[in-house]
């Protein structure tokens, strides 16, 4: 039996295929500039004060140009977003993903890399990094190939982080779908991998 998920608009979806379809359709609206109306935030806030039921969890970079709610044209409460520099997977991120898939029952996890990523650039360039940037670069370096450009390395890194999420025992047990994608800042297009 397929599980049904209801999100902020009251619409019901059936599993990961529809969740992925909603993200793809939202990105197409974002790219075309024909966004869904968002003039009902007051009503949404009231409804969401009773709880959240996001249809997807998204791990992405903290980069100010990468806002999943906007680039996937979603409403409040539709996506559970986890952000850090370089979209790296660590214990805190895995805990947040576990919360999303186990307690909120999000059927889809998306790991989103992006073009011109500063964290990936820093990991590729090497050299001395100050403070805790060293820790972020250490998590990114296994994804890096010196034969690749920054954007190709960001794609490789997103795929590797998605694999780490897939290997999480709770994600595996719940049979959650985990996908990787790459967002091109200039075009607005999300490439699904």
N, C-alpha and C positions, 0 to 999 in steps of 0.2 A: 504494500500500500504506500502510495506517495504521500509525503508530508506536505501540508499546506502552510504557507507563511503569509501573514497579513502585515502590511507596513503602513506608514503614516497616512497615506491617502485612503486607506480602507480597502484598497485593492488586495486580492488574494493571489499569491503566486504558488506554483507547484514546483518546488525544488530548484536545483542549481541551473538548469537550462534556462528557465525563465529569468532567474536572477542575473545571469550573464547577458541575456538578451536586453534586459532593462538597462544595464550599464552601457552596452553597445549602442542602443538607441539614444540614450542620454548623451553619449559622446558625439554622435552624429548631429544632434540638435545643437550642442555646444559649438561644433566646428562650423555649422551653417549659420549660427547666430539666431536661430529660431527656438529660443529657450521656452520651457514651460512657465506659465505664470506662477509667481511666488508672492501673491498679494494676500495670503491667508496665514501669515506667520502667527498672528495672535491666536487664531483657532488651533493651529498646529501645536503651539506651546501648551495650551490648555489640555489638549488631548494627550500630548506626550508626557505631561506631568504625572500621568497614571502609569507610565511604563514605556519602554522602547522595544521595538521588534525589527531591528535592521535586517534587511535581506542579504547584506554582504558586509564582510569585514575587509578593510583595505589598509595594508601596510604600505606607507609611502614615505618619501623624504620630507623633511621639514621645510624645504625650499619654498619660499613665499609664492612662487609661480606655479606651484603644484597643489591645488586645492581640490580633492576628489569630489566634494559635494558640488562644486561648480563645473569641473571638466566632465563630469558624468551627469550634469543637470538633474540632481536629485533634491528632494525636499528634506527638511529637518526630520531626523529619525530614520532615514532610509539606509544610511551607511554608518558603520561603526569604524571610525578612523583612528589608526595608530600611526604616529609620525615621529621620526627621528632623523638626524642627519645621516644620509646614505642608506635609508631604509634597511638598516641592519637588524638581524634577528639576534636577540639576546634573551636572557631569562625573563626580563620585564615584558618584552614584546610577546614571548610565548605565553606568559600568564595572561596578557590582554587578549590574545587570540583564543586561548582556552575559555576565557570568560565569554567571549562573543559566540563561540560555537556551542559551548555546553549550556550556559545559562540563558543566553539570548536566542539560541538556536539558529544562528545565522548559517545558511546552507553553503555559503561560498566565501572563500578567502582569496583576495587578490593581492599579490605583491607587485607594486608598481614602481619601476625605475623610470628615469627621465633623462632627456638630453641635457647637456651642459651641466652635469651634476658636479658640484664643487667637491663633495666628499670623495667621489670616484676620481676626480682630477687629482686631488691631494694624494690619494693612495697610489695612483699611477706615477706621479712625479717623485714620490719618495722624499728623502731628505728629513731634516728635523721638523717635527711638528710639536707645537706647544700643548701643554696640559693634557686633557683627556682626548684631544683629537687623535693622539697616538692609538688609543683603544679602538676608536671608530675605524681608523685606517687598517688596523690589524684584522678586523672582521671583514674588511673589503678585499684586502690583498689576495686571499686565495682565489678570488674571482678574476683577477687581473691577468691579462695576457699582454705582454709588451708588443706583440704583433698587431694588436687591435687599437682602434681609435677610442677616445673617451666614451663615445656613445655606444659602441659595440661592447666595451667593458661594462657599461651600465646595464646593458641587456643581459650579459653573462651573469652579472651580480644579482639581478632580479631573479633570474632562473635558479641560481644557486640558493638564494634566500627562500624561494618558493619550495625548493626541495627540502630544506631544513624544516620548514613548516609542515610539509607532508609527512615527515618522519616523526613528528610529535605523536606520542602514544594516544592522547585524547583525540586529536584530529584524525588519526588512523582508525581508532575505535568507532568514532561517529561517522566514518566514511564521508568526511567533508571534502568537497572539491576545492583544490588549491590551484590557482592559475597565476602565471606571470604575464606582465604586459609592460610596454614601454611607451611613455608619453613624450611626444615631440612638442616642445614648448612653442616653437615658431608656427607650426601648422595647427596645433591643437589636437592632432590625431593621436589616438591610442592604438598601438600595434599590439595585437594579441599573440602571445608566443605559445 
